[in-house]
């Protein structure tokens, strides 16, 4: 584990202290959790952007339309009682 020194605005330091006391955690643990949450949110946002880019390149609507047409054609050939 690596130690780092950071400077925080007074409001953030006070918020960390409140969380720390309320949860019975160390300052380090509170900051670690906050960083982990931030990194997870950033990764989720990247995944959403990748999905959206992929969707724009290959919209599902065209595939869904093709499947619907193929299904309709197949069902039209079937004998129904």
FENNORCOR-V550244 format. One record per residue. RES is the residue in one small letter. PHI is phi as a letter, one per 20 degrees, with the letter a starting at -180 (none if undefined). BURIAL is # if it has 24 or more other C-alpha atoms within 12 Angstrom, else .. D_CENTER is the distance of its C-alpha to the mean C-alpha in Angstrom with 2 decimals. Layout:
res=RES phi=PHI burial=BURIAL d_center=D_CENTER
res=RES phi=PHI burial=BURIAL d_center=D_CENTER
This chain:
res=x phi=none burial=. d_center=26.42
res=x phi=d burial=. d_center=27.01
res=x phi=e burial=. d_center=28.28
res=x phi=c burial=. d_center=27.39
res=x phi=d burial=. d_center=29.03
res=x phi=c burial=. d_center=27.24
res=x phi=d burial=. d_center=28.55
res=x phi=d burial=. d_center=26.85
res=x phi=f burial=. d_center=27.95
res=x phi=g burial=. d_center=30.04
res=x phi=f burial=. d_center=27.66
res=x phi=f burial=. d_center=24.77
res=x phi=f burial=. d_center=27.30
res=x phi=f burial=. d_center=28.64
res=x phi=f burial=. d_center=25.28
res=x phi=f burial=# d_center=24.66
res=x phi=f burial=. d_center=28.17
res=x phi=f burial=. d_center=27.68
res=x phi=f burial=. d_center=24.56
res=x phi=g burial=. d_center=26.41
res=x phi=f burial=. d_center=29.50
res=x phi=f burial=. d_center=27.90
res=x phi=e burial=. d_center=25.90
res=x phi=m burial=. d_center=28.60
res=x phi=d burial=. d_center=26.51
res=x phi=e burial=. d_center=27.47
res=x phi=g burial=. d_center=26.29
res=x phi=g burial=. d_center=24.86
res=x phi=f burial=. d_center=22.76
res=x phi=f burial=# d_center=21.44
res=x phi=f burial=# d_center=20.53
res=x phi=g burial=. d_center=19.01
res=x phi=f burial=. d_center=16.73
res=x phi=f burial=. d_center=15.82
res=x phi=f burial=. d_center=15.14
res=x phi=g burial=. d_center=13.04
res=x phi=f burial=. d_center=10.84
res=x phi=f burial=. d_center=10.80
res=x phi=f burial=. d_center=10.09
res=x phi=f burial=. d_center=7.08
res=x phi=f burial=. d_center=5.75
res=x phi=f burial=. d_center=7.28
res=x phi=f burial=. d_center=6.02
res=x phi=f burial=. d_center=2.34
res=x phi=f burial=. d_center=5.11
res=x phi=f burial=. d_center=7.34
res=x phi=f burial=. d_center=6.16
res=x phi=f burial=. d_center=6.40
res=x phi=f burial=. d_center=9.55
res=x phi=f burial=. d_center=10.84
res=x phi=f burial=. d_center=10.70
res=x phi=f burial=. d_center=12.42
res=x phi=f burial=. d_center=14.86
res=x phi=f burial=. d_center=15.70
res=x phi=f burial=. d_center=16.25
res=x phi=f burial=. d_center=18.51
res=x phi=f burial=. d_center=20.43
res=x phi=c burial=. d_center=20.79
res=x phi=f burial=. d_center=20.49
res=x phi=f burial=. d_center=20.52
res=x phi=g burial=. d_center=23.34
res=x phi=f burial=. d_center=25.84
res=x phi=f burial=. d_center=25.16
res=x phi=f burial=. d_center=25.34
res=x phi=f burial=. d_center=28.57
res=x phi=f burial=. d_center=30.01
res=x phi=f burial=. d_center=29.34
res=x phi=f burial=. d_center=30.88
res=x phi=f burial=. d_center=33.90
res=x phi=f burial=. d_center=34.40
res=x phi=f burial=. d_center=34.23
res=x phi=f burial=. d_center=36.65
res=x phi=f burial=. d_center=39.00
res=x phi=f burial=. d_center=39.00
res=x phi=f burial=. d_center=39.63
res=x phi=f burial=. d_center=42.39
res=x phi=e burial=. d_center=44.24
res=x phi=f burial=. d_center=44.10
res=x phi=e burial=. d_center=47.16
res=x phi=d burial=. d_center=46.46
res=x phi=f burial=. d_center=49.05
